[in-house]
Amino acid sequence: MGRKILFITADQQRYDAYGCNGGVIARTPNVDALAAAGTTYRRCHPQSVVCMPSRATMLTGQHVSTHGVWMNGVQLPVDAPSVAAVLRVAGYRTALIGKSHFDPFIDPFLSYPENTLASLGQHDALRGFDHLELAAHSGTGWLHYASALRADFPDGVGMYYPVLDSTINVNATGGGDTGAPQVHVNELPREWYHTDWIAQRAVTWLQQLPDDEDWFLWVSFPDPHHPWDPPASETRRVAWRDLELPDGYIEDQAAREAVIDAKPRHWRQWYDGKLVGNFEAPPKWVPSTLTPNQVREVNAMAHIENELIDEAIGSIMDSVRAKGWDADTDVFVSADHGELQGDFGLLFKGPYHVDGLMRIPMICRPAANAGVTLPAEIRDPVGLVDLAPTFCAVAGVHVPEWMEGKPLPVAANAGTHERVITEWDSSLFGVEMALRTMCRDNWVITTYLPGTVHDGTEGELYNLADDPLQRVNRFDDPEVRSVRDDLIADLRAATPLTVSRAPVVAPV
């Protein structure tokens, strides 16, 4: 019997979601306990700040330019490299329960295998997983959760926020107490909410395994991704009126807009509602209309969802312990990307490579039989691209050459990870945009490729040591010109060449 692997992800979750990462709103004792007994990574970045490219990186261990899922709406080929397939060949039982998003959700003709498989009530096998039980944020669509909700609690389908309006545009309608966009009072009973459903299905899968089985289980929660509509029964957990505004929100309008104006021009254009360059936020929402109280309410709802995720993780860990597996199980907790959540007066996500979107949780609690001295804290920059080779290392199997990451350092800062790369490409609504970002030596450098908005000369440069909120763009500062040029050269050398760009087949 070897080491089992429990991989838990949230969707669109910031680094400060958990107490162990400095979060002060959500109560997250279960994740905090894993961190206290394991390794916490202080600078983990995704390789894309949107769902589909980032999830493809987690499965393949490849950068976006290599696996080819360059924006949302691009399908990951069914035969793409998969760490789940590697572990399955090595004798592991493999399962993915929750949000996968390797295929587009909008699929009226059942053109994609995730939707087809779920619509038939089937659970296997796809992309290296023996067992799949798939869910999205709502009760619509074809996935297993939506089918279960329609079958057993059909009234619940309409209780979620309607993400798409009648014209299939992302809905900007506000709700709650403040009219914040995509905040909604959801009367769905908690036991039918997707977070609890996913946890229950994960526990059921674990319980049916033989005690001597080696397994890899990816539990993927759709929260705290917008819309922010946790069960109404849970909204008492965080009183939004009592919240301080987040550090990243600049309350003074003139000061806020001065910071935005020092960044490349698409920042201000989105803020003023003049440019919609991606499908990651409601096209008809104007960020400059966001009020301080709306920021508070969105933060409250997001952290309520974080608490529910933490409690779901606790129930899964209880099941692992009940089976006698705790000492043999490596647990990883992370997210696919972050959320602006009020930073710079913005919400949602898009081509904005700052910490709200790029800095995400990464926690590893190695199995006791791994013989690692813990707890530990890693400050080297690491990425989601490093997860697949790490899973191989845990399982004791060879890391395939097609994986581009390196196993995560666990017990000490061994200096094995010097930089981390994040890419953005999008072509939507007639707007072409491309960014390349690197974090190294406490600097974050972003270059812009020529496109609809930028001519290729713009960029962003932040010194995290003295500007952790990334408010002072030093890209054109002559005092750090040599630093900038060195970082740009390193970024260009380290970014993989684009292997392929599959076609966009759906908006999301």
N, C-alpha and C positions, 0 to 999 in steps of 0.2 A: 504494500500500500504506500503510495507516494503522497505528494502535497497536492491538495485541492486548491482551486483558484476561484474566488468569488470577486467578480468585477462589478462595481456599482457606479452608475452614472446618473447625473441629473442633466436636465436640458436648459441651457441658457442660464447657468448659475454662476454668480460672481464668487471670487476668492473669499470675500468676507461674509459668505453665507453661514459659516460655521464658527462657533466660539473659539475653536483651536486656531483659527486664522484671524482672530481679532474681532469677529462679529459680536455685536452687543445687543442685537434685537432677538433673533431666533434662539430658542433654547434647544441645543443639539447635543445632549449628553452621550448619545450612542456613537456618533462620529468622533466627538471629542475623546471618548475613551479609546477608540481605535488609534487616534493620533498619539495619545499619551503612552500607548504601548507599542508604537511603531515609528514610522518615519514620516515627517511632514516636509513637503517640498514648497519652498517659499517663492519660487519663480517658475511656475509651469505655464507654458503657453500652448494653445492649440495651433494647428497648422493652417486652419481657416477659422474665421469667426462666424460662420454659418453652419447649419446642421449637416447637410448631406456630404460636403467635402470633408468636414471634420470627422464624421462617423466612418467614412471610407478610410481615413488615415488610421483610426483606431483598429480597424479590422485588418488592414493590409500592412501596417507598419511602414507606409510610404508617404512621401510628401505629395501635395496636391498635384504638382507638375508631373509626377510619375504615375499616380493611379488614374488621373484624367477626369475625376469628378470635380470640375473647376468652378461650379456654382450650383446652387439649389436648382432642382429641376433636371439635373443630369444623373442618369441612372448608373449605379455601380454594376458593371457586368456580372452576371451570375457566376461566371467562371474566373472572376478576379482572384488574385491571391488572398488567402484568408488564414489568419492565425488559428481560427477555430478548426479549419481543416487540418492544419499541421498537428494540433493537439488530438484531434479525432484519430488520425493515423497512428499516433503514439499510444492509443488505448484509452483516451479520455472520453467520457460521456460529455457532450457539449449541448448547451441550451442558451437561447436568448429569449428573455421574457420582458416585454415592455416595448418601448419605442426602438425600432430599428432604423427606419428612414434611409435605407439603401435604394429604395424605389420611391417614385413620386406618390404622394397621397391622392392627388386629383386623378382619378382613373375610372371614368364612367364605363369604359368598355372592357375593364379587367385585362389590361394589356401587360401588367407587371406581376411577377410571380408572388410577391408578398401578398398582394390583394387577392390573387387567384387562389392561392393556398388557403388563406384564411376564410374566403367566401365559401369554400368547400368543407370547412370545418376540419381541415387537416393541420398537422403540427410539424411535419418533417418532410424532407430534409432539404436544407437550402444553405448555400454559402458556408458549408462546413458545420452547420449546427444540426444535431440529431433532432432537436425539439425546439419549436418556436411557438410562442403565444404572444401575439403582437397587439400593441395598443398605440393610439395617438392621444391627443389631448381631449378630444371630444367623443361623443357617441355616434358621430356620423362616419360614413365610409364602410369599408369591407373588412377591417381587421378584427381579430378575435374578440377584443374588448367590446367593440361596437356591436358585434353580432350577439354577444352575451347580454348586453344591455337591452338591445331590441327584443330579445327573446324573453328575458326574465323581468325586466323593469322598463317597458317601452316608454313610460311617461318621462323617464330620466333623460332620454335623448335630447329633448327640447329644453332641458334645464341649463345646459351649458351655454356660454356666450356664442352667438353665431359669428364665427370668424369671417366668413365670406358673405357679402351682401348679395342682392339679387342679380347684380351684374358681375359676380365673381371677382369683385375687388375686395381687398382686405378692409374689413369694417373698422371705421374710426369712431363709432358711437361710444360715448362715455357713459359711465354709470357710477354706482356706489354713492357716497355722500358728496363727492367733489366733481363728478362728471369727468373723471380721469379716463383717457382712452383705454378701451378694452378692460376696464374694471366692471365687474358684474356680480350681482347677488345670485348665487347658485343654490337652489333649494334641494339639490340632489343629496340624498342621505350619504353620510360619510362611507358606509360600507360599500356603496356603489361607485365611489369616486375612484378614478383610475389609479391613484397612488396605492390605496389599500387593496384594490383588485390585483394589481401587479405583485404586491408583496405576498398576498394569499396564494397566487398561482406559483410563485417561486418556492414558497414553503411546501406546497403540495408536490412539486417536482422533486425537491430534495428528499422529502419523506419516503418517496417510493423507490429511491435508489438503494441498492445493497450497501451494507455498512463498509465493505471493503472496496467500493468503487472509487476510482479517481475521476474527478469531474471539473469542468470549467463552466461556470454559470455567469452570464452577463445579465444583470438586472438593470433595466434602463427606464428611469422615471421620466415622464414628459414635462413635469414641473421643474422649476418655477417659470418656464417659458410663458409668455403672454398667450392668450388672455389671462388676466389675473382674476380667477373665479373659483376659489376654494369653496368647499361646502359652507353654506351659511351658518351651520351649527358650530363652525370652528372660528368664525371671525372675531369672537370675543378674545381670542388669544393675544392679539396685539391691537392696542388702541391707537389708531393713526394720529389722533390729535395730540397724543403725548410724545410723539417721536421728534427728535432733533432732526434737522435737515442733514442729509449725508454730506461728508466732507467734499465730495466731488461737485456738489451743486453750488454755484456762485449766485447768491441771492440778489446782489446788486446788478441790475440789468446792464448798466453801462460797463461795469467791470467784466461781466460775463461775455458781452458781445465783443469787448476788446480782446479777450483771450481767444475767442472763436475767430476773429478777424486775422489773428496772427498765424492761423493754421491755413492749409491750402483751401482754395476758394470754395470747394464743394461743401465744406463745413457750414459756411454762412448761407450758401444757397439752400441747403436743406433746412437749416434753422428758420429761414424766412419763408419756406414753403415754395420755393422757386425751382427746385430740382428734386426729382424723384429718380434716383439712380439704381434702385434695387427693390426687390419684392419683400423686404424684411420688415417693413413698417407700413402702416396704412397710408396710401398715396395722398389721401385727402386731409391728412392731419398736418397741422403746421406747428412744429416744435416750439416756436416762440410764444405760443399761447399757453404753454405749460405753466401752471401756477405752483407756488411752494406747497400748498395743501394737497394738490394732486400728486406731487412728488412724495409727500408723506404717505398718502393712501396707497399708492403703488408699492412703496417699500413695505408697508404693513402687510399687504396681501401677499407679496412675494415671500416675506419671511414666515407668514403663516404656512405657506406651502413648503418652505424649508423645514419647518417643525414637523409637518406630516411626513416628509421624506425621512427625516431622522427617526421618527417612531417606526416607520416601515422597515428601515434598516435594522432597528432593534429587534423586531419580530423575526426577521430573517436570521440574525445572529443567534437568537434564542433557539431556532430550529437547528442551526449548525451545532450548537452546544449540546442540544438534546440527542443528537445523533452520535455524539462523542468525537466530533471532527475538529473541534476548535484548535487543538494543538497541531493539526495537520493542514490547516487552511490559511493560505495567503489571501488577505482581503485588500482590495484596491478601491478607493473612492475618488471619483473625479467628475468632470463635466465636459460637454462637447465645446462650449464656448461661454462667454459671459453675457452681461446685459448692461446697457448704459445706466438705466435705473435712476435717472436724474442727473448724472454727471454732465456738466456743461449745459444743463437745461435740456437734455435730450433723453429719449427713451428708445427702447427696442435695440436694433443692431444694424450694421451696414459697413461700408468701407471707412471705418474710423478705428485705426489701430492704436488704441490706448488701453490702459489697464482694465477699465470697466468691461471691455470685451475680450481682452487678450490674457489677463491674469486669472487663472482658474484654480480651484482646489485640486490638489493631488496628495493623497494620503495612502500610505502602504503599511499594513500591519502584517509583517511576515509570520508564517507559522512558527510555533515554538521550536519545532524540530529543525528549523533552518539554521539554528545556532548563531543568530545575529545578536550583537549587543545593542540593546535599545533602551530608551527612545533615542531618536536621532533627528536632526534638522539639516536639510540640504538647501544650500543657497545657490548652487550651480543652476544655470538655466536649463530646464528640461522641457520635453514636449510630449504630446499625445503620441507622436511617432515612435516614442520609446516604449510604449506599452506592449506591443506585440512581441518584440524581442525579449522583454522582461518576462512575459508569460512563458516563452520558450525556455528561458533560463530557470524559472521556477520548476517547470516540468522536467528539466534535465534533458531537453532535446536540442539538437543543433539549430542555431539561428539561420534560417535560409538567407541566401545571398540577396534575394529580392527585397528583404527588409532593410530600410535605410536608417532606422533608429538604432540606439544602443541600449542595452539593459540599464535600467535606472540604478544609480548608486543607492544603496540601502542604509548602510551603517555609518558611513563617513563621507565627507566631501573629498572624494578622491581625485577631483580635477578631470574626470572623464568627459564632462559635458561643458563645453566652452561657450556655445552659442545655441540659439533656437530661432528657427525661421517660421514666419507666418506669411501666407500668400492670400491675395484677393484678386479675383477676376470676375467681372460681370458684364453682361450685355443684355440690357432690358430697357424697354420704353425709349429706345433710340439712344441710350446712353451707354457708352463703353468706358469702363474704368478698370485699372489694374494697379495694385499696390504690392510692394515687396518689403517686408519688415524683418529686422534682426534685432535680437537682444543679446548684448555681449558687454561684459565689463561694466555693468550698471548703466549702460547707454541703450536707448532704443532709437534705431534709425529706420525711417521709412522713405523709400523712393517711389515716385509715381511714373508709370510708363505713359507714353503719349496716348491720349484718348479723346473723348468728347469734351472733357472739361479741362484737362491738363495737357501741357505741351512736353512733359518729360523733364522739366528743370526743377519742378517743385519737390518739396520733401518736408519731413518732420524729424527733429532730433531733440531728444529729451535726456537729461541727466537725472537718473532716478535717485542718485545720492542726495541731491539738494532740491529736486523738483519732483517728488513722488506723485503728485497729482497731475503732472504733465501739462502744466499751464504755460510754460515758457518754451516756445519753439525756437531752438537755436540753430536751425538748419542753415540760415544765412549769417550767423554770427561769426565775424572774422576771427574772434579769439579762439574758436574751436574748429577752425577750418581744417587743420591737419587731422584732428580726430574724426571729423565728418568724412573726409576723403578716405581715410584708412578704413573706416567702417563700411563705406559704400563699396570699396574694392573687395572687402571680405564678404559682404552680403552677396555681391554678384558672383563671386567664386563659389560660395557655399550653396546657392540656390540651384537645385537640379534643373537641367534643361527640360523643357516641356516635351513629354513623350507623346501624348495624345490629348485631344480635347473632344470628348464625345458630345453629341448634339444635345441642346436643351430640349426636353420633351414635354415639360410641364412647368408651371411657375414655381411650384413647391414640391 
